[in-house]
Amino acid sequence: MGLSVLAINGSLTPPPSRTRSLIDVTLAGATAHDPAVKTAVLELREFDLEFCDGRRPDQYNADTRKALAMIAEADAYLVATPVYRASYTGALKNLFDLVPNDPDRNDPLRGKVVGLLASGGSDHHYLLLEHQLRPLFGFFGAHSASRAVYAAPADFDGAKQPEGKIVAELHALGKEVVQLTQLIRQAGGMQPEHLRIRRT
């Protein structure tokens, strides 16, 4: 059975984009480990996503439904964002506000693997990966890869391409996402119980 990795680019910056280049190098690491892996990129700047307002997924516009379908169909993910005001982008926040998290209906991220990437203007914001993105995917019941990669300006060349030691880190993250997904499959799946709040 094939394995598909969907990369989600939370940057709305037109190319060349540092965040997109992180994605491309990480996907290259995934396919270098297993050439059978299928990859795709969800570029948020190319989608007219509606703002989340509590409607059911089927009540949003075509672009929103298409983005949610891409997420539901993928086997694993890379999620990448630039850091603005010490947080991930509003566009990425809105996307995950739209993703269902309902054990009785559709719960597309539960039990799947997510690799985390971020780029920022300095080294000060690297803990965003641990303090904001990792808990977000824990809420969805996803397995975030132990390795997460943060890139500062010194990690890129003049063409906004990763260079130096970070390239190996990105390749290793791509490999880890694929390996962990394969191990979970071999184990027959590992889906955490959905968080249910006991009411008194």
C-alpha positions as CSV (number, residue, x, y, z in Angstrom):
1,M,0.0,0.0,0.0
2,G,1.4,3.4,-1.0
3,L,2.2,6.2,1.4
4,S,1.4,9.9,0.7
5,V,2.9,12.9,2.5
6,L,1.1,16.2,2.3
7,A,3.1,19.3,3.1
8,I,1.1,22.3,4.2
9,N,2.8,25.7,3.6
10,G,1.5,28.3,6.1
11,S,3.3,31.1,4.3
12,L,1.4,33.4,2.0
13,T,4.7,34.8,0.5
14,P,5.0,34.3,-3.3
15,P,8.1,32.3,-4.4
16,P,10.9,32.3,-3.7
17,S,9.9,31.5,-0.1
18,R,12.2,30.3,2.7
19,T,9.3,28.3,4.1
20,R,8.6,26.6,0.8
21,S,12.3,25.7,0.3
22,L,12.3,24.0,3.7
23,I,9.3,21.9,2.6
24,D,11.0,21.0,-0.7
25,V,14.2,19.8,0.9
26,T,12.3,17.8,3.6
27,L,10.1,16.1,0.9
28,A,13.3,15.2,-0.9
29,G,14.5,13.5,2.2
30,A,11.3,11.5,2.4
31,T,11.5,10.3,-1.2
32,A,15.2,9.6,-0.9
33,H,14.3,7.2,1.9
34,D,11.5,5.6,0.0
35,P,11.0,6.5,-3.7
36,A,7.5,5.0,-3.6
37,V,6.3,7.9,-1.3
38,K,3.9,10.2,-3.1
39,T,4.2,13.9,-2.1
40,A,2.0,17.0,-2.6
41,V,2.0,20.5,-1.3
42,L,-1.0,22.5,0.0
43,E,-0.1,26.1,-0.7
44,L,-2.4,28.2,1.4
45,R,-1.8,31.3,-0.8
46,E,-3.4,29.4,-3.7
47,F,-6.6,28.7,-1.9
48,D,-9.5,31.0,-1.2
49,L,-10.2,29.6,2.3
50,E,-13.2,30.9,4.1
51,F,-12.8,31.9,7.8
52,C,-14.0,29.3,10.2
53,D,-17.3,30.1,11.7
54,G,-18.5,26.8,13.0
55,R,-20.3,25.5,9.9
56,R,-20.0,21.8,8.9
57,P,-17.2,21.2,6.4
58,D,-19.6,20.6,3.5
59,Q,-21.1,24.1,3.9
60,Y,-17.9,26.0,3.0
61,N,-16.8,27.0,-0.5
62,A,-15.1,24.7,-3.0
63,D,-11.5,25.8,-2.2
64,T,-12.1,25.2,1.5
65,R,-13.6,21.7,0.9
66,K,-10.8,20.8,-1.5
67,A,-8.1,21.8,1.1
68,L,-9.9,19.7,3.8
69,A,-10.2,16.8,1.4
70,M,-6.4,16.9,0.7
71,I,-5.8,16.7,4.4
72,A,-8.2,13.9,4.9
73,E,-6.7,11.8,2.1
74,A,-3.1,12.1,3.1
75,D,-1.2,9.5,5.2
76,A,1.3,11.8,6.8
77,Y,2.1,15.5,6.9
78,L,4.7,18.2,7.0
79,V,3.5,21.5,8.4
80,A,5.6,24.6,7.8
81,T,5.2,28.2,8.9
82,P,7.1,31.4,9.0
83,V,7.1,33.0,12.5
84,Y,5.1,36.3,12.7
85,R,4.8,38.1,16.1
86,A,6.2,35.0,17.9
87,S,3.5,32.7,16.5
88,Y,2.5,30.7,13.4
89,T,0.5,32.4,10.7
90,G,-3.1,33.4,10.9
91,A,-3.7,31.5,7.6
92,L,-2.4,28.3,9.2
93,K,-4.5,28.9,12.3
94,N,-7.6,29.3,10.2
95,L,-6.9,26.1,8.3
96,F,-6.7,24.0,11.4
97,D,-9.8,25.7,12.9
98,L,-11.6,24.3,9.8
99,V,-10.2,20.8,10.2
100,P,-12.8,18.6,11.9
101,N,-12.1,17.1,15.3
102,D,-15.1,15.0,16.0
103,P,-14.8,11.3,17.1
104,D,-18.4,10.6,15.9
105,R,-17.9,12.0,12.4
106,N,-14.6,13.0,10.7
107,D,-11.3,13.0,12.5
108,P,-8.7,13.1,9.7
109,L,-5.5,13.7,11.7
110,R,-5.9,11.2,14.4
111,G,-3.2,8.6,14.5
112,K,-1.2,10.1,11.7
113,V,2.3,11.5,11.7
114,V,3.2,15.2,11.4
115,G,6.6,16.7,10.8
116,L,7.1,20.3,12.1
117,L,9.0,23.1,10.3
118,A,9.4,26.8,11.0
119,S,11.4,29.7,9.7
120,G,12.0,33.0,11.5
121,G,14.0,36.2,11.4
122,S,16.2,35.2,14.3
123,D,17.0,32.3,16.6
124,H,14.6,33.7,19.3
125,H,11.5,31.9,18.2
126,Y,12.6,28.3,17.8
127,L,10.5,27.1,20.8
128,L,7.3,27.9,18.8
129,L,7.6,24.4,17.4
130,E,7.5,22.9,20.9
131,H,5.1,25.3,22.7
132,Q,2.6,26.0,19.9
133,L,2.7,23.5,17.0
134,R,3.3,20.3,18.9
135,P,0.4,20.9,21.3
136,L,-1.8,21.8,18.4
137,F,-1.3,18.4,16.8
138,G,-1.5,16.7,20.1
139,F,-5.0,18.1,20.4
140,F,-5.9,16.4,17.1
141,G,-4.5,13.1,18.3
142,A,-1.7,13.1,15.7
143,H,1.9,11.8,16.3
144,S,4.4,14.6,15.9
145,A,7.8,13.5,14.8
146,S,10.4,13.8,17.6
147,R,12.7,15.9,15.3
148,A,11.5,19.4,14.5
149,V,13.4,21.9,12.4
150,Y,13.7,25.7,12.9
151,A,15.6,27.8,10.4
152,A,17.0,31.3,10.9
153,P,18.3,33.5,8.1
154,A,21.9,32.2,8.5
155,D,20.6,28.8,7.4
156,F,19.8,30.0,3.9
157,D,21.8,31.2,0.9
158,G,21.1,34.3,-1.2
159,A,18.5,32.4,-3.2
160,K,16.5,31.5,0.0
161,Q,17.6,27.9,-0.3
162,P,18.7,26.0,2.9
163,E,22.4,25.4,3.2
164,G,24.9,23.9,5.6
165,K,24.0,21.6,8.5
166,I,20.3,22.2,8.3
167,V,20.0,20.4,5.0
168,A,20.9,17.1,6.7
169,E,18.3,17.9,9.5
170,L,15.6,18.5,6.9
171,H,16.4,15.2,5.1
172,A,16.4,13.4,8.4
173,L,13.0,14.8,9.3
174,G,11.5,13.7,6.0
175,K,12.9,10.2,6.6
176,E,11.6,10.1,10.1
177,V,8.0,11.0,9.1
178,V,8.0,8.2,6.5
179,Q,9.6,5.6,8.9
180,L,7.3,6.4,11.8
181,T,4.2,6.2,9.5
182,Q,5.4,2.8,8.2
183,L,6.0,1.5,11.8
184,I,2.6,2.6,12.9
185,R,1.1,0.8,9.9
186,Q,3.0,-2.4,10.7
187,A,1.7,-2.2,14.3
188,G,-1.9,-2.0,13.0
189,G,-2.4,1.6,13.7
190,M,-2.0,3.6,16.9
191,Q,-4.9,6.0,17.5
192,P,-5.0,7.8,20.8
193,E,-8.4,7.9,22.5
194,H,-10.3,11.1,21.7
195,L,-10.3,13.6,24.6
196,R,-13.7,13.5,26.2
197,I,-14.5,16.0,28.9
198,R,-16.4,14.4,31.8
199,R,-19.3,16.6,32.8
200,T,-20.7,16.5,36.3
